[in-house]
Amino acid sequence: MSTFLDAPRPETPPDGTARFRPAIHFTARDTWLNDPNGLVFHNGVYHLFFQNNPFGNVWGNMSWGHATSPDLVHWTEHPVAIACDEVEDIYSGSVVVDHGNTSGFGTADAPALVAIYTSAYKAASGHSGIQAQSLAYSTDAGMTWRKYDGNPVLTRNSANFRDPKVFRYHGDQGTYWVMVAVEAHHQQVVFYRSDDLTSWDFLSDFGPANADAGDWECPDLFPLAVDGDPDNTKWVLIVNVNPGAVAGGSGGQYFVGHFDGVRFVPDAGSLAAPGGVSSLDATAAAAALRQCLWLDWGRDCYASVSFSNAPDGRRIIIGWMNNWDYANDLPTAPWRSSMTLARELRLTASHGAARLVQQPILAGHGETEKLPRTTRLLSAGLLELNGTALRLPDAVPGTAQIIEAELAPGGADRLELRILGSSDGTTGAVLSYDASRAMLSLDRRHAGDAGFHAKFASVESAPLVLEDGVLKLQIVVDHCSVEVFAQGGMVVMTDLVFPEAEHLQTWLSAEGGRATVLRLAVSSLD
């Protein structure tokens, strides 16, 4: 849910598109947004900064918008935090809490928040066409910002050096700040170090590798213990790519490996194409692309990055719920684009390798204060499906619907959930599991308005082997989006949909044999 603090402006959405405004995903009130930036937890508050056009609902005039939340579900939008001007646009970056006052912008007792962002310089700057890294700082808990007089603090005289993610490194090499950024057109991640956030020294680079057919953007690097074992800690490198993602257009891949404070080295199991898929012939490239590690197999999750200073050592990410293939044309007004749900990451061992699992955050801080939910438990025991369809409770406008299911395909060839559908069964987003192919698919071709752009209608698929014979699903449906978390978050799929206002039905069915519903619950959240 999004609320807005400054003076109200009239909202006149054409053709009733206000119905697409999500209940629990952040949207700007009446402007454009894209990449999440500067995610940070400070003084009990989650801060979401984001790429924002303060003057319209298409990309341009890039500035940092700002929203805050106590629980990662309910968001309050604030005035623009760092605005573009005649010298620079404000591209993506990160925020750190400078606890040791290494920058001198705050004090030891009252550390500053420091934003590290990309200056996309304009003709009036004297650096025309260059992208370089700059600082701004806040001494009032992130509500107002001042640009550093010594900007830029790091330049490579490059037109595509951007998206710095900065974190505090503690290891054998010492304690210092590490910046992870990209040379986007070269499909390279570049690493730098600093003692004070203002002076930076080159460490190493990584790439190209795996999905490299488009620009590399919005990297992130962090450690995670495999299955909670601190003696088996790996490093995860997120690299977003546009275009060239597995579902088409933009998307997020990741690598698992080792970082020694200087260089990132991926595990062999993370490398589907060590020299990049673009070095392969078309057939081999297509196969390798599906062997890469993907944060999300859907069309609409990009630029995912994690929170700095998150409580209890948690690793929480948010992504942009859109795709650059059609981003400027989404059929909503006056707002355009939203964020994914916040997701908590863990690493788990799977077939001898470490892999990410993601869980949506649908509860309060520490998962102890549950947000109000209305739940209907439809089945807590065996319920058979055999050529018939089971109707679930309808989606309720103004709330998000959460579907949790454990399904045993048994002798069935296919399980299907038709979401936000019509009463005659001809429309809806179709989530299906093909038992013979061990494939989970999401088909939005008939889920409402799919004709506003030639690349929008699509079917996404992800390999999914049921090791225990049970398909486990958590699905969050929120007006214009479907987020699927399968097998405890081992496979995630996010798609936008734009259904007709009256299409609120969900049906569960099995084809080709008998399937069993082991558990089925539907709840709502606003």
C-alpha positions as CSV (number, residue, x, y, z in Angstrom):
1,M,0.0,0.0,0.0
2,S,1.2,3.5,-0.8
3,T,0.3,6.7,0.9
4,F,1.4,10.2,0.0
5,L,2.4,13.1,2.2
6,D,2.4,16.3,0.2
7,A,-0.6,18.3,-1.1
8,P,-3.1,16.2,-3.1
9,R,-3.3,16.5,-6.8
10,P,-6.3,15.4,-8.9
11,E,-6.2,11.9,-10.2
12,T,-8.1,11.2,-13.5
13,P,-7.1,7.8,-14.7
14,P,-8.3,7.0,-18.2
15,D,-10.6,4.1,-18.7
16,G,-10.7,3.2,-15.0
17,T,-7.1,2.2,-14.7
18,A,-7.1,3.1,-11.0
19,R,-8.2,-0.5,-10.5
20,F,-4.7,-1.7,-11.3
21,R,-3.2,0.2,-8.4
22,P,-1.8,-2.5,-6.1
23,A,-2.7,-2.9,-2.5
24,I,0.7,-4.0,-1.1
25,H,3.3,-3.1,-3.7
26,F,4.8,0.4,-3.8
27,T,3.8,2.8,-6.6
28,A,4.5,6.5,-6.9
29,R,1.4,8.6,-6.7
30,D,1.3,10.1,-10.1
31,T,4.8,9.7,-11.7
32,W,7.2,7.2,-13.2
33,L,9.5,5.0,-11.2
34,N,12.0,2.3,-12.1
35,D,15.1,0.9,-10.3
36,P,15.1,0.7,-6.5
37,N,18.0,2.7,-5.2
38,G,19.6,3.3,-1.8
39,L,17.7,0.6,0.1
40,V,18.6,1.1,3.8
41,F,17.2,0.4,7.2
42,H,17.9,3.2,9.8
43,N,16.4,4.0,13.2
44,G,13.6,1.4,12.8
45,V,12.6,2.6,9.3
46,Y,13.0,1.0,5.9
47,H,14.0,3.6,3.2
48,L,13.2,2.9,-0.4
49,F,14.8,5.4,-2.8
50,F,14.0,4.9,-6.5
51,Q,14.6,6.2,-10.0
52,N,11.8,8.7,-10.5
53,N,10.7,11.2,-13.1
54,P,9.1,13.9,-10.9
55,F,7.5,15.6,-14.0
56,G,5.8,12.7,-15.8
57,N,4.9,9.0,-16.0
58,V,7.5,7.9,-18.6
59,W,11.3,7.6,-18.2
60,G,13.2,10.9,-18.1
61,N,14.5,13.6,-15.7
62,M,16.0,10.9,-13.5
63,S,16.0,11.8,-9.8
64,W,15.8,9.8,-6.6
65,G,12.3,9.4,-5.3
66,H,11.8,8.4,-1.6
67,A,9.4,6.2,0.4
68,T,9.5,4.8,3.9
69,S,7.9,1.8,5.6
70,P,7.8,0.3,9.1
71,D,7.1,-3.2,7.7
72,L,8.1,-3.4,4.0
73,V,4.4,-3.7,3.0
74,H,2.9,-0.3,3.8
75,W,4.8,2.6,2.2
76,T,4.6,6.4,2.6
77,E,5.9,8.5,-0.3
78,H,7.9,11.6,0.5
79,P,9.1,14.5,-1.7
80,V,12.0,13.9,-4.1
81,A,15.2,13.2,-2.2
82,I,17.9,14.0,-4.8
83,A,16.7,15.9,-7.8
84,C,18.2,16.2,-11.3
85,D,19.3,19.6,-12.4
86,E,20.9,21.4,-15.4
87,V,24.2,19.6,-14.6
88,E,23.3,16.0,-14.0
89,D,20.6,13.3,-13.9
90,I,20.7,11.2,-10.8
91,Y,21.1,7.5,-11.8
92,S,21.0,4.4,-9.6
93,G,23.1,3.8,-6.5
94,S,23.1,2.9,-2.9
95,V,23.0,4.3,0.7
96,V,25.1,3.3,3.6
97,V,25.0,4.2,7.3
98,D,28.5,5.6,8.0
99,H,28.7,4.2,11.5
100,G,32.4,5.1,12.0
101,N,32.0,8.6,10.5
102,T,34.7,7.7,8.0
103,S,33.5,10.4,5.6
104,G,33.3,13.1,8.2
105,F,29.8,14.0,7.1
106,G,28.3,13.2,10.5
107,T,29.6,12.3,13.9
108,A,30.4,9.1,15.7
109,D,27.3,9.5,17.8
110,A,25.1,10.6,14.9
111,P,26.3,8.9,11.7
112,A,25.3,10.4,8.4
113,L,23.5,8.4,5.7
114,V,25.7,8.6,2.6
115,A,24.3,8.1,-0.9
116,I,26.6,6.9,-3.6
117,Y,24.9,7.5,-7.0
118,T,25.8,7.8,-10.6
119,S,26.0,11.3,-12.1
120,A,24.8,11.2,-15.7
121,Y,26.4,14.4,-16.8
122,K,24.8,16.9,-19.2
123,A,26.4,19.4,-21.5
124,A,26.4,22.2,-18.9
125,S,28.5,20.1,-16.5
126,G,31.9,20.1,-18.3
127,H,31.7,16.3,-18.2
128,S,29.1,16.0,-21.0
129,G,28.2,12.3,-21.8
130,I,30.2,10.9,-18.9
131,Q,28.8,8.7,-16.1
132,A,30.7,8.9,-12.8
133,Q,30.1,8.2,-9.1
134,S,29.1,11.0,-6.7
135,L,28.0,11.4,-3.1
136,A,25.2,13.1,-1.2
137,Y,24.7,12.9,2.5
138,S,21.9,13.3,5.0
139,T,22.2,14.2,8.7
140,D,18.4,14.0,9.4
141,A,17.8,10.3,8.9
142,G,17.4,10.5,5.2
143,M,14.7,13.2,4.8
144,T,16.9,15.9,3.2
145,W,20.2,15.5,1.3
146,R,23.2,17.6,0.4
147,K,25.5,16.9,-2.6
148,Y,29.2,16.6,-1.8
149,D,31.2,19.5,-3.0
150,G,34.0,17.3,-4.3
151,N,31.8,15.3,-6.8
152,P,32.4,13.2,-8.7
153,V,34.5,11.0,-6.4
154,L,35.2,8.3,-9.0
155,T,35.3,8.5,-12.8
156,R,36.7,6.3,-15.5
157,N,35.8,8.8,-18.2
158,S,33.3,6.3,-19.4
159,A,29.8,6.9,-20.8
160,N,28.4,3.7,-19.2
161,F,30.1,3.4,-15.7
162,R,27.2,3.2,-13.3
163,D,25.0,1.7,-10.5
164,P,27.4,1.7,-7.5
165,K,26.5,-0.7,-4.7
166,V,28.6,0.0,-1.6
167,F,29.1,-2.1,1.6
168,R,31.4,-2.3,4.5
169,Y,33.9,-5.3,4.1
170,H,35.4,-7.0,7.1
171,G,38.0,-9.7,6.3
172,D,41.6,-10.8,6.0
173,Q,42.4,-7.8,3.9
174,G,41.1,-5.4,6.6
175,T,38.0,-3.3,7.0
176,Y,37.0,-0.9,4.3
177,W,34.3,0.2,1.9
178,V,33.8,-1.8,-1.3
179,M,32.0,-0.4,-4.3
180,V,30.5,-2.8,-6.9
181,A,29.6,-1.1,-10.1
182,V,29.4,-1.9,-13.8
183,E,30.8,-1.0,-17.2
184,A,27.5,-1.7,-18.7
185,H,28.4,-2.0,-22.4
186,H,31.4,-4.2,-21.6
187,Q,29.4,-6.6,-19.4
188,Q,31.8,-6.1,-16.6
189,V,31.4,-5.7,-12.9
190,V,34.2,-3.5,-11.4
191,F,35.3,-3.5,-7.8
192,Y,36.8,-0.5,-5.9
193,R,37.8,0.1,-2.2
194,S,37.8,3.2,0.0
195,D,38.6,4.1,3.6
196,D,36.5,7.3,3.6
197,L,33.9,7.0,0.8
198,T,35.5,9.9,-1.1
199,S,38.7,8.4,-2.4
200,W,38.6,5.1,-4.3
201,D,41.2,2.6,-5.6
202,F,40.6,-0.1,-8.2
203,L,40.5,-3.7,-7.0
204,S,39.5,-6.0,-9.9
205,D,36.8,-6.8,-12.4
206,F,34.5,-9.7,-13.4
207,G,32.9,-10.6,-16.6
208,P,31.6,-11.1,-19.2
209,A,30.0,-14.5,-18.2
210,N,26.6,-16.2,-18.5
211,A,23.9,-13.8,-19.8
212,D,25.8,-11.1,-21.6
213,A,23.7,-10.2,-24.6
214,G,22.7,-6.8,-23.2
215,D,23.9,-4.2,-20.8
216,W,24.9,-5.3,-17.3
217,E,23.3,-3.1,-14.6
218,C,22.5,-2.8,-10.9
219,P,25.0,-5.2,-9.3
220,D,25.0,-6.3,-5.7
221,L,27.4,-8.4,-3.7
222,F,26.9,-9.9,-0.3
223,P,27.7,-13.0,1.9
224,L,25.2,-15.6,2.9
225,A,25.6,-18.7,5.0
226,V,24.6,-21.9,3.3
227,D,21.6,-23.4,5.2
228,G,22.5,-21.1,8.1
229,D,26.0,-22.6,8.6
230,P,28.4,-19.7,9.4
231,D,31.3,-22.1,8.6
232,N,30.0,-22.5,5.0
233,T,29.5,-18.9,3.8
234,K,29.4,-18.0,0.1
235,W,29.2,-14.7,-1.7
236,V,26.3,-13.9,-4.0
237,L,26.9,-11.5,-7.0
238,I,23.7,-10.2,-8.6
239,V,24.0,-8.8,-12.1
240,N,21.0,-7.5,-14.0
241,V,21.0,-7.7,-17.7
242,N,19.0,-5.7,-20.4
243,P,18.1,-7.2,-22.8
244,G,19.0,-10.9,-22.9
245,A,17.2,-12.3,-19.8
246,V,15.8,-15.8,-19.9
247,A,12.1,-14.6,-20.3
248,G,13.1,-11.9,-22.8
249,G,14.0,-8.3,-22.3
250,S,15.4,-7.3,-18.9
251,G,16.0,-9.6,-15.9
252,G,18.3,-10.5,-13.0
253,Q,20.9,-13.3,-12.9
254,Y,23.2,-14.2,-10.1
255,F,26.5,-16.0,-9.4
256,V,27.6,-17.8,-6.2
257,G,31.2,-17.9,-5.3
258,H,34.0,-16.4,-3.2
259,F,35.1,-12.8,-2.5
260,D,38.4,-12.2,-0.7
261,G,38.0,-8.5,-0.4
262,V,39.7,-8.0,-3.8
263,R,38.3,-10.3,-6.4
264,F,35.1,-12.3,-6.9
265,V,35.6,-15.9,-8.2
266,P,32.4,-17.8,-9.1
267,D,31.9,-21.4,-8.3
268,A,32.1,-23.7,-11.3
269,G,28.5,-24.6,-10.8
270,S,27.5,-20.9,-11.3
271,L,29.0,-20.8,-14.8
272,A,26.7,-21.9,-17.6
273,A,28.8,-20.0,-20.1
274,P,32.1,-18.8,-18.7
275,G,32.8,-16.5,-21.7
276,G,29.1,-15.4,-22.0
277,V,26.3,-16.8,-24.0
278,S,27.0,-14.3,-26.8
279,S,30.2,-16.3,-27.5
280,L,28.1,-19.4,-28.4
281,D,26.1,-20.4,-31.4
282,A,22.3,-19.8,-31.2
283,T,21.4,-23.3,-30.2
284,A,24.0,-23.5,-27.5
285,A,23.3,-20.0,-26.3
286,A,19.6,-20.8,-25.8
287,A,20.4,-23.9,-23.8
288,A,23.1,-22.1,-21.7
289,L,20.7,-19.2,-21.0
290,R,18.3,-21.6,-19.2
291,Q,21.2,-23.0,-17.2
292,C,22.1,-19.6,-15.8
293,L,21.0,-18.8,-12.3
294,W,18.0,-16.5,-12.3
295,L,16.5,-14.5,-9.5
296,D,13.2,-14.6,-11.3
297,W,12.0,-16.6,-14.3
298,G,9.1,-14.2,-15.1
299,R,9.1,-11.1,-17.3
300,D,8.7,-8.4,-14.6
301,C,11.5,-8.4,-12.0
302,Y,14.5,-6.2,-12.7
303,A,17.2,-4.2,-10.9
304,S,16.8,-6.2,-7.7
305,V,19.2,-5.0,-5.0
306,S,19.4,-5.5,-1.2
307,F,18.9,-3.4,1.9
308,S,22.0,-2.0,3.7
309,N,22.0,-2.3,7.5
310,A,19.0,-4.6,7.6
311,P,18.1,-5.8,11.1
312,D,19.2,-9.2,12.4
313,G,21.6,-9.7,9.5
314,R,18.8,-10.4,7.1
315,R,19.3,-10.1,3.4
316,I,16.2,-8.4,1.9
317,I,15.8,-7.4,-1.8
318,I,13.3,-5.4,-3.8
319,G,13.1,-5.3,-7.6
320,W,11.4,-3.1,-10.2
321,M,8.2,-4.9,-11.4
322,N,8.4,-4.1,-15.0
323,N,10.4,-4.9,-18.2
324,W,12.2,-2.5,-20.4
325,D,10.6,-4.1,-23.5
326,Y,7.4,-2.3,-22.8
327,A,7.9,-0.3,-19.6
328,N,6.9,3.1,-20.9
329,D,3.6,1.8,-22.4
330,L,1.9,0.1,-19.4
331,P,-1.8,0.9,-19.5
332,T,-1.9,2.8,-16.1
333,A,-2.2,6.5,-15.3
334,P,-1.3,8.8,-13.8
335,W,1.3,6.4,-12.1
336,R,3.4,4.0,-14.1
337,S,5.4,1.0,-12.6
338,S,5.6,-0.6,-9.2
339,M,8.1,-2.5,-7.1
340,T,8.1,-6.2,-6.3
341,L,7.3,-7.3,-2.8
342,A,10.3,-7.3,-0.5
343,R,11.8,-10.7,-0.5
344,E,14.1,-12.3,2.1
345,L,17.0,-14.3,0.6
346,R,18.7,-17.5,1.9
347,L,21.3,-19.8,0.4
348,T,20.6,-23.5,0.5
349,A,22.5,-26.6,-0.8
350,S,20.8,-28.2,-3.8
351,H,22.4,-31.0,-5.8
352,G,25.8,-30.2,-4.5
353,A,25.7,-26.5,-5.2
354,A,24.4,-23.4,-3.3
355,R,21.3,-21.8,-4.7
356,L,19.2,-18.8,-3.6
357,V,15.7,-19.2,-2.2
358,Q,13.3,-16.2,-1.8
359,Q,10.4,-15.7,0.4
360,P,8.0,-12.7,0.2
361,I,7.8,-10.6,3.3
362,L,4.2,-10.4,4.3
363,A,4.6,-9.8,8.0
364,G,6.0,-7.2,10.4
365,H,9.5,-6.7,11.6
366,G,11.1,-9.9,12.7
367,E,8.1,-11.9,11.4
368,T,6.6,-11.6,14.9
369,E,3.9,-9.0,14.3
370,K,1.6,-10.4,11.8
371,L,-0.2,-8.0,9.5
372,P,-4.0,-8.4,9.5
373,R,-5.0,-11.1,7.1
374,T,-8.3,-12.8,6.4
375,T,-7.7,-16.5,5.7
376,R,-9.9,-19.3,4.4
377,L,-8.5,-22.8,4.8
378,L,-10.1,-24.7,2.0
379,S,-8.3,-28.0,2.6
380,A,-6.2,-29.3,5.4
381,G,-6.5,-32.9,4.3
382,L,-6.9,-35.0,1.1
383,L,-9.0,-33.5,-1.6
384,E,-9.0,-35.2,-5.0
385,L,-9.1,-33.5,-8.4
386,N,-9.9,-35.6,-11.4
387,G,-11.3,-33.8,-14.5
388,T,-13.1,-31.3,-12.4
389,A,-12.3,-27.7,-11.4
390,L,-12.3,-26.3,-7.9
391,R,-13.3,-22.6,-7.5
392,L,-11.3,-20.7,-5.0
393,P,-12.5,-17.5,-3.3
394,D,-12.6,-14.5,-5.6
395,A,-10.0,-11.8,-5.5
396,V,-11.3,-8.8,-3.5
397,P,-10.6,-5.3,-5.0
398,G,-8.5,-3.2,-2.6
399,T,-6.7,-6.2,-1.2
400,A,-4.0,-8.6,-2.3
401,Q,-4.8,-12.3,-2.5
402,I,-2.4,-14.9,-1.2
403,I,-2.8,-18.5,-2.4
404,E,-0.9,-21.2,-0.6
405,A,-1.2,-24.7,-2.0
406,E,0.5,-28.1,-1.7
407,L,-0.5,-30.3,-4.6
408,A,0.4,-33.9,-5.5
409,P,0.1,-34.4,-9.3
410,G,-0.2,-38.2,-8.8
411,G,-1.4,-39.5,-12.2
412,A,-2.3,-36.1,-13.6
413,D,-0.4,-34.8,-16.6
414,R,-1.1,-31.2,-15.7
415,L,-2.1,-29.0,-12.8
416,E,-3.6,-25.6,-13.5
417,L,-4.5,-22.5,-11.6
418,R,-6.5,-19.9,-13.6
419,I,-6.0,-16.6,-11.8
420,L,-8.1,-13.4,-12.2
421,G,-10.3,-15.1,-14.7
422,S,-13.8,-14.8,-16.1
423,S,-16.7,-17.0,-15.3
424,D,-16.6,-18.8,-18.6
425,G,-13.0,-19.8,-18.2
426,T,-11.7,-18.2,-21.3
427,T,-9.5,-15.5,-19.7
428,G,-7.1,-15.3,-16.8
429,A,-3.4,-15.8,-16.0
430,V,-2.7,-19.5,-16.2
431,L,-0.2,-21.0,-13.9
432,S,0.4,-24.6,-14.8
433,Y,2.7,-27.5,-13.9
434,D,3.5,-30.1,-16.6
435,A,4.4,-33.3,-14.8
436,S,6.0,-35.0,-17.8
437,R,8.3,-32.1,-18.6
438,A,8.8,-31.1,-15.0
439,M,8.0,-27.5,-16.0
440,L,6.2,-24.6,-14.3
441,S,4.7,-22.1,-16.7
442,L,2.8,-18.8,-16.4
443,D,0.7,-17.8,-19.4
444,R,-0.7,-14.2,-19.4
445,R,-1.7,-14.0,-23.1
446,H,-5.4,-14.1,-22.2
447,A,-5.2,-12.2,-18.8
448,G,-6.9,-9.0,-19.9
449,D,-5.2,-6.2,-21.8
450,A,-2.1,-7.7,-23.5
451,G,-2.3,-5.7,-26.7
452,F,-0.9,-2.4,-25.6
453,H,2.6,-3.5,-26.7
454,A,3.7,-6.2,-29.2
455,K,6.1,-7.8,-26.7
456,F,3.7,-8.0,-23.7
457,A,1.7,-11.2,-24.4
458,S,3.9,-14.1,-23.2
459,V,4.3,-17.5,-21.6
460,E,7.1,-17.9,-19.1
461,S,8.5,-21.3,-18.0
462,A,11.0,-22.6,-15.5
463,P,12.3,-26.2,-14.8
464,L,10.9,-27.6,-11.6
465,V,11.5,-31.2,-10.4
466,L,9.3,-32.3,-7.6
467,E,11.7,-34.3,-5.5
468,D,9.0,-35.3,-2.9
469,G,6.2,-35.5,-5.5
470,V,4.5,-32.4,-4.1
471,L,4.1,-29.0,-5.8
472,K,4.4,-26.3,-3.2
473,L,3.1,-22.9,-4.2
474,Q,2.8,-19.5,-2.6
475,I,1.1,-17.0,-5.0
476,V,0.6,-13.3,-4.4
477,V,-2.0,-11.7,-6.6
478,D,-2.3,-7.9,-6.4
479,H,-4.6,-6.2,-9.0
480,C,-2.0,-6.0,-11.8
481,S,0.6,-8.6,-10.8
482,V,1.1,-12.3,-10.1
483,E,4.2,-13.4,-8.0
484,V,4.8,-17.1,-7.8
485,F,7.1,-18.7,-5.2
486,A,7.4,-22.4,-5.8
487,Q,9.1,-25.1,-3.6
488,G,9.7,-22.7,-0.8
489,G,11.1,-20.0,-3.2
490,M,13.6,-22.1,-5.1
491,V,11.8,-21.0,-8.3
492,V,10.2,-17.5,-8.5
493,M,8.2,-16.1,-11.4
494,T,6.8,-12.5,-11.6
495,D,4.4,-11.2,-14.3
496,L,2.3,-8.1,-14.7
497,V,-1.3,-8.6,-15.8
498,F,-4.1,-6.1,-16.6
499,P,-7.4,-8.0,-16.2
500,E,-10.9,-6.7,-16.8
501,A,-12.5,-5.2,-13.6
502,E,-15.0,-8.1,-13.2
503,H,-12.5,-10.9,-13.8
504,L,-11.8,-12.0,-10.2
505,Q,-12.2,-15.7,-10.2
506,T,-9.6,-18.4,-9.6
507,W,-10.0,-22.0,-10.5
508,L,-7.8,-25.1,-9.7
509,S,-8.0,-28.1,-11.9
510,A,-6.1,-31.3,-13.0
511,E,-5.9,-32.9,-16.4
512,G,-5.1,-36.4,-17.6
513,G,-5.5,-38.2,-14.3
514,R,-6.1,-37.9,-10.6
515,A,-4.3,-35.3,-8.5
516,T,-4.5,-34.6,-4.7
517,V,-4.8,-31.3,-2.9
518,L,-2.9,-31.8,0.4
519,R,-3.4,-28.2,1.6
520,L,-5.1,-25.1,0.2
521,A,-5.5,-21.7,1.8
522,V,-6.5,-18.3,0.5
523,S,-6.0,-15.1,2.4
524,S,-6.3,-11.4,1.8
525,L,-4.0,-8.5,2.8
526,D,-4.3,-4.8,2.5
